[in-house]
């Protein structure tokens, strides 16, 4: 501790930069751990109305664009943001179960192709 105080007094900018770099490293390491733990426990989740196509694709290990194409769903660029499946169903005027069935059929097709 005494050595750190001496270093702080002699080179405050260098010490500050080092501590900032340590803080940024810890932030990104923590983010990596949270991301890894979350997605390791959310693999192959059943498709639900609140999910976006990107979420479903990530959960099933698929490319979101391929899943959009295979299920006949609009891409995120059509609305400028990803849409939940319930919103896509509402826009089409069909029950959400129909959209979910299309997504599940596309997942089966894409997984068979892998």
HELIX and SHEET records of a PDB file:
HELIX    1   1 UNK A    2  UNK A   10  1                                   9    
HELIX    2   2 UNK A   12  UNK A   41  1                                  30    
HELIX    3   3 UNK A   53  UNK A   60  1                                   8    
HELIX    4   4 UNK A   64  UNK A   71  1                                   8    
HELIX    5   5 UNK A   76  UNK A   78  5                                   3    
HELIX    6   6 UNK A   85  UNK A   92  1                                   8    
HELIX    7   7 UNK A   96  UNK A  113  1                                  18    
END                                                                             
